[in-house]
Amino acid sequence: MAEHKQDTLANFLTAALDMEDEIASSIYKDYVNAKNWPKTLKPEVFQKISEYLNVLIEDTQRHRKIIAGLIKQHGQNSKPQ
């Protein structure tokens, strides 16, 4: 029974890690590229948006490290990518 709980925790943590990766790559990083914004967007506005998005990307990287640490500590049947 304890092994089943560990498997469940490992799967949950791995899913959380996958979600962090998905958020970082498919949402934030796409919008840091000026080509994905209207051509009429002023450069200074895009710069400000980029600064905020970079904060979110850095937060996501920190979340990934935390989750990877939890996997290492509590989800021994699963390894971070």
C-alpha atoms as a printed R data frame, in Angstrom:
   type eleno elety resid chain resno      x      y       z
1  ATOM     1    CA   MET     A     1  0.000  0.000   0.000
2  ATOM     2    CA   ALA     A     2  2.836  2.405   0.841
3  ATOM     3    CA   GLU     A     3  4.394  1.709  -2.572
4  ATOM     4    CA   HIS     A     4  1.095  2.618  -4.266
5  ATOM     5    CA   LYS     A     5  1.039  5.943  -2.401
6  ATOM     6    CA   GLN     A     6  4.620  6.624  -3.479
7  ATOM     7    CA   ASP     A     7  3.736  5.800  -7.112
8  ATOM     8    CA   THR     A     8  0.757  8.150  -6.920
9  ATOM     9    CA   LEU     A     9  2.897 10.931  -5.441
10 ATOM    10    CA   ALA     A    10  5.602 10.378  -8.057
11 ATOM    11    CA   ASN     A    11  3.020 10.524 -10.836
12 ATOM    12    CA   PHE     A    12  1.449 13.658  -9.385
13 ATOM    13    CA   LEU     A    13  4.807 15.409  -9.071
14 ATOM    14    CA   THR     A    14  5.837 14.353 -12.565
15 ATOM    15    CA   ALA     A    15  2.555 15.733 -13.926
16 ATOM    16    CA   ALA     A    16  3.189 19.000 -12.066
17 ATOM    17    CA   LEU     A    17  6.667 19.182 -13.566
18 ATOM    18    CA   ASP     A    18  5.227 18.593 -17.034
19 ATOM    19    CA   MET     A    19  2.706 21.413 -16.463
20 ATOM    20    CA   GLU     A    20  5.475 23.828 -15.477
21 ATOM    21    CA   ASP     A    21  7.385 22.922 -18.636
22 ATOM    22    CA   GLU     A    22  4.249 23.380 -20.745
23 ATOM    23    CA   ILE     A    23  3.529 26.799 -19.243
24 ATOM    24    CA   ALA     A    24  7.081 28.004 -19.707
25 ATOM    25    CA   SER     A    25  7.531 26.826 -23.265
26 ATOM    26    CA   SER     A    26  4.109 27.145 -24.835
27 ATOM    27    CA   ILE     A    27  2.869 30.315 -23.204
28 ATOM    28    CA   TYR     A    28  5.511 32.639 -21.830
29 ATOM    29    CA   LYS     A    29  8.347 32.010 -24.274
30 ATOM    30    CA   ASP     A    30  6.085 32.394 -27.304
31 ATOM    31    CA   TYR     A    31  5.066 35.840 -26.157
32 ATOM    32    CA   VAL     A    32  8.615 37.045 -25.554
33 ATOM    33    CA   ASN     A    33  9.078 36.988 -29.311
34 ATOM    34    CA   ALA     A    34  8.092 40.354 -30.827
35 ATOM    35    CA   LYS     A    35  6.926 38.586 -33.999
36 ATOM    36    CA   ASN     A    36  3.985 37.164 -32.049
37 ATOM    37    CA   TRP     A    37  2.634 40.627 -31.250
38 ATOM    38    CA   PRO     A    38  0.855 43.156 -33.462
39 ATOM    39    CA   LYS     A    39  3.230 45.212 -35.572
40 ATOM    40    CA   THR     A    40  1.627 48.357 -34.178
41 ATOM    41    CA   LEU     A    41  2.806 47.583 -30.637
42 ATOM    42    CA   LYS     A    42  5.238 50.260 -29.519
43 ATOM    43    CA   PRO     A    43  8.756 49.003 -28.701
44 ATOM    44    CA   GLU     A    44  8.661 50.429 -25.174
45 ATOM    45    CA   VAL     A    45  5.376 48.613 -24.480
46 ATOM    46    CA   PHE     A    46  6.806 45.360 -25.795
47 ATOM    47    CA   GLN     A    47  9.904 45.876 -23.636
48 ATOM    48    CA   LYS     A    48  7.740 46.233 -20.523
49 ATOM    49    CA   ILE     A    49  5.703 43.149 -21.440
50 ATOM    50    CA   SER     A    50  8.944 41.218 -21.989
51 ATOM    51    CA   GLU     A    51 10.227 42.222 -18.570
52 ATOM    52    CA   TYR     A    52  7.071 40.899 -16.909
53 ATOM    53    CA   LEU     A    53  7.146 37.705 -18.951
54 ATOM    54    CA   ASN     A    54 10.779 37.124 -18.028
55 ATOM    55    CA   VAL     A    55  9.824 37.338 -14.353
56 ATOM    56    CA   LEU     A    56  7.172 34.677 -14.974
57 ATOM    57    CA   ILE     A    57  9.658 32.495 -16.870
58 ATOM    58    CA   GLU     A    58 12.144 32.766 -13.990
59 ATOM    59    CA   ASP     A    59  9.392 31.890 -11.502
60 ATOM    60    CA   THR     A    60  8.469 28.874 -13.586
61 ATOM    61    CA   GLN     A    61 12.113 27.746 -13.611
62 ATOM    62    CA   ARG     A    62 12.187 28.041  -9.812
63 ATOM    63    CA   HIS     A    63  8.960 26.044  -9.583
64 ATOM    64    CA   ARG     A    64 10.507 23.375 -11.791
65 ATOM    65    CA   LYS     A    65 13.534 23.117  -9.478
66 ATOM    66    CA   ILE     A    66 11.277 22.829  -6.433
67 ATOM    67    CA   ILE     A    67  9.155 20.122  -8.033
68 ATOM    68    CA   ALA     A    68 12.246 18.263  -9.270
69 ATOM    69    CA   GLY     A    69 13.551 18.340  -5.689
70 ATOM    70    CA   LEU     A    70 10.261 16.939  -4.411
71 ATOM    71    CA   ILE     A    71 10.415 14.164  -6.997
72 ATOM    72    CA   LYS     A    72 13.952 13.327  -5.912
73 ATOM    73    CA   GLN     A    73 12.951 13.368  -2.263
74 ATOM    74    CA   HIS     A    74  9.482 11.768  -2.361
75 ATOM    75    CA   GLY     A    75  8.901 10.231  -5.765
76 ATOM    76    CA   GLN     A    76 11.767  7.830  -6.055
77 ATOM    77    CA   ASN     A    77 10.129  5.831  -8.843
78 ATOM    78    CA   SER     A    78 10.101  8.854 -11.138
79 ATOM    79    CA   LYS     A    79 12.968 10.995 -12.391
80 ATOM    80    CA   PRO     A    80 12.821 14.642 -13.528
81 ATOM    81    CA   GLN     A    81 13.582 15.227 -17.181
